[in-house]
Amino acid sequence: MDLGKLAGKLARKIAFKFLSHEMRMKLRPASKRRFLLEKMPKNSICAEIGVWDGDFSSQILKTAKPKKLFLIDPWCKEYPYLEKKYQKVLDRFQSEIKNGTVVVYRSVSHDVIEKFDNDFFDWIYLDGGHTYDNLTEQFSDYFPKVKLHGFVTGDDYGRDDENHRKNVTRAVDVFISKELTETVIIKNYQFILKKVKS
C-alpha cells in the first residue's frame, strides 16, 4: 500500500468535511451521481426537489434526457444569495424553459403538489430540506405522484455525520420499511427505490 497516496486521500476527506455545502457540491465529481442518471428512463417526466444553482439539473438534462423536468425549490427571497441562485437557474435553462422541457416552481415542494396528478412522474430526485420531517413529508406527498415501477431517488443517504444519520438516512429507512418499494441500489450517498406498490 502506498502510504503517501493513503495519507493524501485521508487529508482530502478530512478537509472536505469542513467545507460549506456549496463548496462540497462544486467539488463533488459529477461521476459520483452519473450512475443514478444512467439508470433512469430516457424521455421521461421527472422532478428535482432541491435545485440550488442547477448543476445537477444540467446533468439530468444531459444524461437522462427527460421529456420534461420540473425544478422545485423555494430559493427563499429573504436571502439575497438565493435570489442570485434562482436567477442563475432561470438564465441557465432559458432555452429549455422556453421550449417547455424545463418547468421551474419557486416554492416549497408541499405547496405545488396539487399541480401534479397521481402516477404522473417516471421518477423524482429528492435533495431539498434535509430534516426528518421534511423528507418524510416529501415521501408522503410525492410517492403517489410516481408511476408504478417508477423511481424515487435522492441524495445524502448514509453520510457519516450525525445530522444526516438522524434525518435523511432515518427517513429513507423508515420509508423503505413500508415495503412499497424495492431498493435498486444505494451507492455514493445516492438511493434509488423502485415503486412496486401504490
N, C-alpha and C positions, 0 to 999 in steps of 0.2 A: 504494500500500500504506500502510495506517495504521500508522505506526511505534509509536504508543502501544499499540495492540492487540497488535502483534507482540511488543513488549517485555514486556507483561503475560503473554502466553501463554508466553513463554520463561522468565520468572521463576517461574510456576506449575509448569512442567515440571521446572525445577531443584529447587525446593523439594520437589516430590513425591518425588524420588529419595532425599531424606534422611529421609523419614518411615518409621516402622516398618511392617511388613507389615500389621498390624492396622489402622493408620490409613489406609493406602493402600486397603484393602478397603472401609473406611467411606466414603472419598471418591470411589471409582471409581463413576461413574454406572451404574445398573442397565442403562441402554440399551446400554452397551458390549457386553454379553453377551446381550441380549434376542434379537438376530438368530439366535443359535445355537438358543435355545429355540424360536423360531418355526419352525425347520426340522425340529424333532423331531416324530415322530408322536404324535398325541393318543391317550389311553387305552392308553399303552404301559407296559412294565415296564422300569424303569431303575435305575441306581445312581449315586450321587455318592460318589466316593472322595476323602476330604479334605473335611470338612464345616465345621470351625471353629465358628462360632456359628449356622450355619443361614441366613444371609442369602440365599445363592444357592439353597439348598434351598427357601426360601419362594418365590423367583422360579420355580423349576422347577414347583412346585405350581400357581402362578397362571397361568403362561404355557403350559407344556407339558401340564398337566392329565393326569399319568400315572395309570394304574390302580393301580400300585404303585411306590413309591420306596424303595429301600434306601439308608440313610445309613451309611457305613462310615468310622470314624475312631477312632484309639486314645485320643484325649484322655488322654494319659499321666497316670496317677494321681499320680506323684511331683511334678507341678506343680500347685499349688492353683488357679492361674488357669484351667487347662484343666479341672479339676473343675467350675468355675463355668460354663465354656462348655458342657460336657456337660449339666449340669443345665438350662441355658438352652434347649438343643435339646429336651430331654425336655418341658420346660414349654411351649415354643413350639408343638410339634406334638402336644400331648397328645391332642387330639380325633382327629387323623389316625392316631396310633399306636393309639388305642382302636378305631377303625373298620377298621384293617388296611391303610390306604392307605400309611402310612409304617412301615417296619421299621428299627430302629436297632441296629447292631452296634458295640459299643465294642471295637474290635480293629484290629490292622494288617490290611490287605486280604488278605495272603497266608494268614493264619490262618483266614479264613472262606470261602475259595474253594471248598472241598468242599461247602458248603451249596447251591451253585448247579449245576444240570445244564448241560451244553453246550447252546448255542442257546437260552438262557434269556432273555437281555436283548434288548430292542429297541435300547437304546443305553446307553452308560456315559459318565460325565464324570470325568476324571482330574485331580485337583487335590490329591493327597496329598503324599508325600515327593518332594522336588524334586532328588534326586540321580539321576545317570545310571543307576546300578544299580537303584535303587528303581523308577524309571519303567519300565525295561526289564523288571523282574520283573512289574510290573502289566500291561504289554502281554502278556507270556507267559502269565500266569495268566488274565487276563480276556478276551483276544481269542477263545478257543474258546467262551466263555460267551455271546458276542454272536451273534445270529441272522445268517444270510446276508442281505445287504442292510441289516443294521442299522448302527449308527453307533458309532464310537469317537471321543470328543470330549475336549477338555481345555483347560487354561489355561496361560498363561505361555510360549507358543511365540514365539520371535523377539524377546524383550526385549533391550534394549541392553546390559545388564550381562553381564560375562564369566561369572558363575556360571550364569545361565540359558542362555547360549550353549553352555557346556560340558556342561550337564546336560540340561535339558528339550529345547531345540531339537535337540541332537545325538541324544538318544534317539528323538524323534519322526522325525527324518530317517532314522535307521537303520531304524526300523520301516517307514516309507514305502518304503524301498528294497527291501523284501522282496516288494513288488508283490502284497500280499494285500488291499490297499485302493485305493480311488480317492480322491484329495483332492477334497472337495466345496468347501471354502473355508478359507482361513486369513486371519483378519481380527481386529483389535483384540486380538492376542495369543491368540486362540482358534483351535483347529483342529477341523475336522470331517472325519473319514475314514469312507468307506462301505466296509463289508466286502464284497468281491467274490469272495473265495476262502477256503476253510477251511484 
